Amino acid sequence: MNLFQKLTLGVSGLIALGIGMAITFVPIGFYAGSGIALGTDPALLSELRAPGANLSALGAVIFAGALRSGLARQSAALGALVFLAFAFGRIVSIVVDGWPGESILVALGVELALGGLCLLVLRPHKTASAKTTSVMP
């Protein structure tokens, strides 16, 4: 595994883990940073904390791919799926609900970038042993 792959999976995993932990443990403060006032409705907070914990777990698996080369492809696929799914949901929301504001657009850009980088990690890489030479008969 090369440095680009390790950095991509490490950064992607830590971002997903960190955001997931923030949503799980401090959702009111996390969303306030984007100008979203949640209030204290226990049902709403539960509906946010649960996917936050899920994002944390997914981030941990993505990050694990940076540490264990045997997990790199699966982690990259998971990273691409996680970040591009978030981006897709935001694009649907822009079309259906309208313009969300600058902080959400920044998040969309980050998600597209990280999802794209994870896709690049998935590209097949030719190694010296995998290269073949053609022999004329």
C-alpha positions as CSV (number, residue, x, y, z in Angstrom):
1,M,0.0,0.0,0.0
2,N,1.4,3.4,-1.0
3,L,1.4,6.6,0.9
4,F,-1.5,8.1,-1.1
5,Q,-3.7,5.1,-0.1
6,K,-2.7,5.3,3.5
7,L,-3.3,9.0,3.8
8,T,-6.6,8.9,1.9
9,L,-7.9,6.1,4.1
10,G,-6.5,7.6,7.3
11,V,-7.9,11.1,6.7
12,S,-11.3,9.8,5.4
13,G,-11.6,7.4,8.4
14,L,-10.7,10.0,11.0
15,I,-13.1,12.6,9.5
16,A,-16.0,10.1,9.5
17,L,-15.1,8.9,13.0
18,G,-14.8,12.5,14.3
19,I,-18.0,13.7,12.8
20,G,-19.8,10.6,13.9
21,M,-18.6,11.0,17.4
22,A,-19.6,14.7,17.5
23,I,-23.1,13.8,16.3
24,T,-23.3,11.0,18.8
25,F,-22.1,12.9,21.8
26,V,-22.7,16.6,21.2
27,P,-25.3,16.8,18.4
28,I,-26.7,20.2,19.5
29,G,-23.3,21.8,19.5
30,F,-22.3,20.1,16.3
31,Y,-25.3,21.2,14.3
32,A,-25.2,24.7,15.8
33,G,-21.9,25.1,14.0
34,S,-23.9,24.9,10.8
35,G,-26.6,27.3,12.0
36,I,-29.0,24.5,12.8
37,A,-30.9,24.8,16.1
38,L,-32.0,21.3,17.2
39,G,-33.7,22.0,20.5
40,T,-33.9,19.2,23.1
41,D,-36.5,16.8,21.7
42,P,-35.3,13.4,22.9
43,A,-36.8,11.6,19.8
44,L,-35.0,14.0,17.4
45,L,-31.7,13.7,19.3
46,S,-32.1,9.9,19.2
47,E,-32.7,10.0,15.5
48,L,-29.4,11.9,15.1
49,R,-27.3,10.1,17.6
50,A,-28.0,6.6,16.1
51,P,-26.7,7.4,12.6
52,G,-23.9,9.4,14.2
53,A,-22.8,6.2,16.0
54,N,-23.1,4.4,12.7
55,L,-20.8,6.9,11.0
56,S,-18.3,6.5,13.8
57,A,-18.2,2.8,13.3
58,L,-17.8,3.1,9.6
59,G,-15.1,5.7,10.1
60,A,-13.2,3.3,12.3
61,V,-13.4,0.6,9.6
62,I,-12.2,3.0,6.9
63,F,-9.3,4.1,9.2
64,A,-8.4,0.5,9.8
65,G,-7.6,0.2,6.1
66,A,-4.8,2.7,6.5
67,L,-3.2,0.5,9.2
68,R,-3.8,-2.9,7.7
69,S,-3.1,-3.3,4.0
70,G,-5.4,-6.4,3.9
71,L,-8.3,-4.2,4.6
72,A,-7.4,-1.3,2.3
73,R,-9.7,-2.2,-0.7
74,Q,-12.7,-2.9,1.5
75,S,-12.0,0.3,3.5
76,A,-11.7,2.3,0.3
77,A,-14.9,0.9,-1.1
78,L,-16.7,1.7,2.2
79,G,-15.2,5.2,2.2
80,A,-16.4,5.8,-1.3
81,L,-19.8,4.5,-0.5
82,V,-20.1,6.5,2.8
83,F,-18.9,9.9,1.4
84,L,-20.6,9.7,-2.0
85,A,-23.9,8.6,-0.4
86,F,-23.8,11.7,1.8
87,A,-23.0,13.8,-1.2
88,F,-25.9,12.2,-3.2
89,G,-28.3,12.9,-0.3
90,R,-27.2,16.6,-0.2
91,I,-27.6,16.9,-4.0
92,V,-31.1,15.5,-3.7
93,S,-31.9,17.9,-0.9
94,I,-30.6,20.9,-3.0
95,V,-32.9,19.9,-5.8
96,V,-35.9,19.1,-3.7
97,D,-35.5,21.5,-0.7
98,G,-33.5,24.4,-2.0
99,W,-30.1,26.0,-1.3
100,P,-28.8,24.9,2.1
101,G,-26.2,27.5,3.0
102,E,-22.5,27.8,2.8
103,S,-21.4,25.3,5.5
104,I,-23.5,22.6,4.0
105,L,-22.0,23.3,0.5
106,V,-18.6,23.0,2.1
107,A,-19.5,19.6,3.5
108,L,-20.8,18.6,0.1
109,G,-17.4,19.5,-1.5
110,V,-15.5,17.6,1.2
111,E,-17.7,14.6,0.8
112,L,-17.3,14.6,-3.0
113,A,-13.5,15.0,-2.7
114,L,-13.1,12.2,-0.1
115,G,-15.4,9.9,-1.9
116,G,-13.5,10.5,-5.1
117,L,-10.1,9.9,-3.4
118,C,-11.4,6.7,-2.0
119,L,-12.4,5.7,-5.5
120,L,-8.9,6.4,-6.7
121,V,-7.6,4.1,-4.0
122,L,-9.8,1.4,-5.5
123,R,-8.2,1.7,-9.0
124,P,-6.2,-1.3,-9.9
125,H,-2.5,-0.7,-9.6
126,K,0.0,-2.6,-11.7
127,T,2.9,-4.0,-9.8
128,A,6.2,-5.2,-11.1
129,S,5.1,-8.8,-10.7
130,A,1.7,-8.2,-12.3
131,K,3.2,-6.8,-15.5
132,T,3.4,-9.2,-18.3
133,T,5.4,-9.0,-21.5
134,S,4.0,-10.2,-24.7
135,V,6.0,-12.7,-26.6
136,M,5.8,-13.0,-30.3
137,P,5.2,-16.6,-31.5
